[in-house]
Amino acid sequence: MRIPLLDLKQQIQGVEPALHEAMEEIIASTAFVGGAVVSEFEREFAAYCEAPFAIGCGNGTDALEMALDALGVGKGDRVVTVSHTFIATVEAIVSVGAEPVLVDVDPGTLVMDLNALERALDRESGIRAIIPVHLYGNMVPMDGLMALADKHRIPVIEDTAQAHGARYLGRRAGTFGQVATFSFFPGKNLGAFGDAGAVVTRDPDVRAKLAARRDHGRREKYKHDFFGRNSRLDPLQAAVLRVKLPHLDTWNEGRRRVAARYHELLPREVERVQVTPSCEPVYHQYVVRHPLRDKIRAGLAEAGIDAGVHYPIPVHKQPAWRARGFKEITLPVTERAADEVLSLPVYPELSDAQIARVVEAIKSSL
Ligand SMILES: *Cc1c(COP(=O)(O)O)cnc(C)c1O
């Protein structure tokens, strides 16, 4: 039996009757845009994040773009983030007309290196926002990051697309910065049945701007305060997310169980990507690293096991970076990580026998 990187079938089967019921309600109501389901999910997701407000939107990339917009970041501004992330983080910066300033990651955790951030803040001018990325379900050390941001009076947007429910010093991911963005892409820890996203904030002004921006800049039906866009959260997706949300903590706990088991069983020579001290991670990915990554991956494939690479080409090495005319930079830790990282199958339903099979396949490929 093949072991996929992620298996959603079992998760969905566990809540299937509730999913059908919720979707049938939407169909019966014929309210296919907006409506109570969306605002109920927004309330519930804000409560889950232990934050005052959540605003649903079309996807996690739009969430980032609209968050930057709401903070007034645009042409001529610069935004610090990492290159070791999914391209959307940087794409959103480019989309609002700003320039990305990419810094290296910590060699142990592979999230933003705060020393590199500090150097960028001291050296560069025109920086108007910082986007820390809580990669793999781990978190950036947000106390240190917020101290630097506050010192320079620069707002922070947490890219929380991979860390729904994680905690740092007991606080939920997404409650440290002025704004946080989430993706509910099907493969994320909380996934919809298509594209969906949200922005979380404690700032009522940001909330009001975003609620209008995602809906053609309007606060009333045909009165448009500014030119916005169309990036609303579908009621059908909100209905799916409302069914799944109450299970998220249990599912995240299941991911931690799988990670602990890998940690215990994997051979010494396979380096684990570390968790930030004081963080309770949610293991969106379980990532190891090895100079013979491609060989291990091939061995796993031969044994019928899917592994992933997040991400094989850093953003500053992408054709898109050059095509846009951004200058060549070198980020040694990021570049080495791209050659060595390997994501192993991780989902709450993965059995101990399956985990053992993955570990055995790694051992024999070495
Ligand atoms: C998935 C992801 C996004 C983008 O989310 P979409 O909903 O796919 O647009 C942004 N940042 C990170 C780190 C992601 O993993």
The ligand as an ORCA input file, in Angstrom:
! r2SCAN-3c Opt
* xyz 0 1
  C      -0.105     28.194      1.081
  C       0.731     29.370      1.424
  C       0.398     30.676      1.011
  C      -0.661     30.970      0.000
  O      -1.907     30.516      0.237
  P      -2.959     30.258     -0.951
  O      -4.235     30.073     -0.219
  O      -2.506     29.053     -1.680
  O      -2.979     31.476     -1.807
  C       1.148     31.729      1.483
  N       2.201     31.529      2.287
  C       2.578     30.296      2.685
  C       3.757     30.149      3.584
  C       1.870     29.178      2.250
  O       2.258     27.960      2.640
*
